[in-house]
Amino acid sequence: MPLNTDKIDDAALALLYLTLHDGYRAWKGFDWDVLGRLHDKGMIRDPVGKVKSVAFTQEGLDRAKQLFETMFKT
């Protein structure tokens, strides 16, 4: 059964928002393939490096907030 990677990416983006700190950074505790796809989609800056967090782009931050609120707020 093939996986819907767009849905996986949306869920990961929403969960990255949960760990938001410093206004635009999130802890990068997700699969590298997911982070790579989010980077390719322009949602986060390049995740490769020793820093333990990733930086959202403005578009990514806005989308992450919207997804987080849609998925997790009651």
N, CA, C and O of each residue as an XYZ file, in Angstrom:
296
protein
N       0.841     -1.171      0.000
C       0.000      0.000      0.000
C       0.893      1.243      0.000
O       1.687      1.437      0.920
N       0.763      2.075     -1.021
C       1.561      3.307     -1.053
C       1.086      4.301     -0.002
O      -0.097      4.356      0.334
N       2.020      5.078      0.505
C       1.712      6.088      1.516
C       1.478      7.441      0.856
O       2.087      7.764     -0.164
N       0.591      8.220      1.450
C       0.345      9.583      0.989
C       1.347     10.488      1.701
O       1.103     10.933      2.823
N       2.464     10.755      1.051
C       3.528     11.525      1.698
C       3.116     12.973      1.943
O       3.650     13.613      2.848
N       2.179     13.503      1.159
C       1.713     14.870      1.412
C       1.008     14.960      2.767
O       1.184     15.937      3.495
N       0.213     13.945      3.103
C      -0.453     13.928      4.408
C       0.562     13.748      5.536
O       0.437     14.359      6.598
N       1.553     12.915      5.298
C       2.616     12.726      6.291
C       3.352     14.047      6.507
O       3.623     14.434      7.643
N       3.671     14.730      5.422
C       4.376     16.013      5.519
C       3.541     17.054      6.256
O       4.075     17.817      7.061
N       2.231     17.091      5.989
C       1.357     18.033      6.696
C       1.333     17.741      8.190
O       1.396     18.661      9.006
N       1.240     16.460      8.551
C       1.224     16.096      9.971
C       2.555     16.466     10.634
O       2.571     16.992     11.747
N       3.657     16.190      9.955
C       4.973     16.532     10.507
C       5.124     18.044     10.654
O       5.667     18.523     11.650
N       4.645     18.793      9.665
C       4.731     20.249      9.733
C       3.930     20.783     10.923
O       4.387     21.674     11.639
N       2.735     20.233     11.125
C       1.909     20.640     12.269
C       2.601     20.296     13.579
O       2.570     21.093     14.517
N       3.222     19.128     13.663
C       3.916     18.741     14.888
C       5.196     19.545     15.092
O       5.583     19.802     16.232
N       5.849     19.939     14.025
C       7.003     20.837     14.164
C       6.563     22.142     14.824
O       7.288     22.707     15.643
N       5.378     22.611     14.464
C       4.858     23.844     15.060
C       4.686     23.689     16.570
O       4.838     24.656     17.316
N       4.374     22.492     17.013
C       4.218     22.221     18.441
C       5.507     22.513     19.207
O       5.457     22.881     20.381
N       6.651     22.354     18.561
C       7.943     22.579     19.224
C       8.543     23.941     18.872
O       9.746     24.149     19.032
N       7.720     24.858     18.398
C       8.171     26.191     17.990
C       8.886     26.902     19.137
O       8.411     26.909     20.272
N      10.019     27.490     18.826
C      10.753     28.318     19.792
C      11.495     29.414     19.028
O      11.727     29.298     17.824
N      11.851     30.446     19.721
C      12.556     31.591     19.129
C      11.788     32.209     17.959
O      12.383     32.864     17.103
N      10.481     32.003     17.921
C       9.644     32.643     16.920
C       9.550     31.961     15.570
O       8.561     32.137     14.860
N      10.582     31.166     15.193
C      10.569     30.572     13.863
C      11.354     29.253     13.762
O      11.537     28.731     12.663
N      11.812     28.717     14.887
C      12.594     27.479     14.871
C      11.797     26.356     15.536
O      10.937     26.606     16.381
N      12.095     25.122     15.143
C      11.438     23.951     15.710
C      12.459     22.823     15.825
O      13.380     22.735     15.013
N      12.304     21.974     16.813
C      13.214     20.845     17.005
C      13.018     19.856     15.867
O      11.887     19.540     15.498
N      14.115     19.370     15.314
C      14.037     18.518     14.124
C      14.149     17.028     14.461
O      15.100     16.364     14.051
N      13.195     16.522     15.191
C      13.202     15.117     15.566
C      12.383     14.250     14.631
O      11.718     13.321     15.088
N      12.410     14.523     13.337
C      11.621     13.771     12.377
C      12.520     13.073     11.369
O      13.704     13.384     11.238
N      11.934     12.138     10.674
C      12.609     11.388      9.630
C      13.248     12.346      8.619
O      12.652     13.357      8.249
N      14.458     12.019      8.181
C      15.186     12.891      7.253
C      14.471     13.030      5.918
O      14.527     14.089      5.292
N      13.794     11.966      5.474
C      13.060     12.058      4.211
C      11.938     13.091      4.314
O      11.717     13.871      3.387
N      11.235     13.091      5.442
C      10.156     14.061      5.657
C      10.733     15.473      5.679
O      10.214     16.368      5.011
N      11.798     15.674      6.439
C      12.418     17.001      6.509
C      12.920     17.441      5.141
O      12.820     18.616      4.790
N      13.455     16.508      4.372
C      13.912     16.831      3.021
C      12.771     17.274      2.113
O      12.908     18.227      1.347
N      11.640     16.571      2.208
C      10.480     16.964      1.409
C       9.957     18.331      1.830
O       9.599     19.147      0.981
N       9.909     18.590      3.146
C       9.454     19.902      3.624
C      10.388     21.008      3.127
O       9.939     22.101      2.785
N      11.669     20.719      3.090
C      12.630     21.687      2.553
C      12.389     21.888      1.065
O      12.378     23.025      0.592
N      12.195     20.800      0.316
C      11.940     20.898     -1.124
C      10.665     21.697     -1.410
O      10.574     22.378     -2.431
N       9.684     21.613     -0.512
C       8.423     22.333     -0.680
C       8.511     23.786     -0.218
O       7.558     24.549     -0.368
N       9.671     24.167      0.349
C       9.866     25.548      0.776
C       9.271     25.865      2.146
O       9.066     27.034      2.472
N       8.990     24.840      2.950
C       8.380     25.042      4.264
C       9.421     25.295      5.357
O       9.153     26.009      6.323
N      10.610     24.704      5.196
C      11.689     24.889      6.166
C      12.984     25.166      5.417
O      13.128     24.837      4.239
N      13.915     25.776      6.127
C      15.255     25.985      5.563
C      15.980     24.635      5.574
O      15.479     23.663      6.140
N      17.129     24.581      4.963
C      17.886     23.329      4.842
C      18.082     22.676      6.210
O      18.675     23.285      7.101
N      17.589     21.434      6.393
C      17.681     20.787      7.701
C      19.035     20.139      7.986
O      19.287     19.708      9.111
N      19.905     20.065      6.984
C      21.184     19.394      7.156
C      22.133     20.287      7.950
O      22.312     21.463      7.635
N      22.732     19.711      8.977
C      23.695     20.440      9.792
C      23.654     19.962     11.227
O      22.832     19.118     11.586
N      24.528     20.493     12.033
C      24.652     20.049     13.421
C      23.620     20.677     14.358
O      23.409     20.185     15.467
N      22.982     21.751     13.924
C      21.980     22.414     14.758
C      20.809     21.460     14.959
O      20.393     20.778     14.023
N      20.277     21.410     16.174
C      19.219     20.455     16.493
C      17.818     20.975     16.192
O      16.823     20.351     16.562
N      17.748     22.112     15.524
C      16.442     22.641     15.150
C      16.495     23.110     13.701
O      17.568     23.303     13.130
N      15.323     23.288     13.129
C      15.209     23.800     11.763
C      14.489     25.136     11.808
O      13.736     25.421     12.740
N      14.728     25.942     10.797
C      14.065     27.240     10.704
C      12.933     27.146      9.688
O      13.126     26.678      8.565
N      11.757     27.595     10.097
C      10.637     27.694      9.173
C      10.882     28.841      8.199
O      11.505     29.841      8.558
N      10.398     28.701      6.982
C      10.259     29.859      6.112
C       8.975     30.551      6.563
O       8.210     29.969      7.332
N       8.721     31.768      6.109
C       7.479     32.438      6.503
C       6.272     31.642      6.020
O       5.298     31.480      6.755
N       6.335     31.146      4.787
C       5.244     30.325      4.253
C       5.047     29.064      5.087
O       3.916     28.672      5.377
N       6.155     28.433      5.470
C       6.081     27.219      6.273
C       5.512     27.471      7.655
O       4.724     26.673      8.165
N       5.908     28.582      8.264
C       5.397     28.929      9.592
C       3.895     29.181      9.537
O       3.150     28.717     10.400
N       3.459     29.909      8.531
C       2.027     30.186      8.388
C       1.240     28.890      8.162
O       0.192     28.676      8.771
N       1.761     28.030      7.280
C       1.070     26.754      6.992
C       1.084     25.849      8.213
O       0.077     25.208      8.515
N       2.203     25.786      8.916
C       2.303     24.951     10.108
C       1.289     25.385     11.158
O       0.628     24.544     11.767
N       1.163     26.680     11.373
C       0.199     27.196     12.350
C      -1.221     26.825     11.939
O      -2.010     26.384     12.774
N      -1.553     26.998     10.668
C      -2.897     26.673     10.177
C      -3.178     25.180     10.326
O      -4.256     24.795     10.777
N      -2.216     24.341      9.949
C      -2.399     22.890     10.079
C      -2.522     22.478     11.539
O      -3.367     21.653     11.886
N      -1.682     23.051     12.392
C      -1.726     22.731     13.813
C      -3.099     23.048     14.390
O      -3.682     22.225     15.096
N      -3.615     24.234     14.092
C      -4.913     24.634     14.617
C      -6.028     23.761     14.052
O      -6.955     23.404     14.779
N      -5.954     23.410     12.771
C      -6.980     22.572     12.164
C      -6.955     21.152     12.741
O      -8.005     20.567     13.004
N      -5.761     20.609     12.935
C      -5.627     19.210     13.351
C      -5.800     19.000     14.851
O      -6.306     17.961     15.276
N      -5.386     19.977     15.656
C      -5.256     19.689     17.075
C      -6.057     20.558     18.029
O      -6.199     20.203     19.200
N      -6.583     21.678     17.571
C      -7.397     22.501     18.477
C      -8.842     22.041     18.443
O      -9.357     21.632     17.402
N      -9.489     22.116     19.600
C     -10.893     21.711     19.663
C     -11.816     22.891     19.523
O     -13.036     22.728     19.554
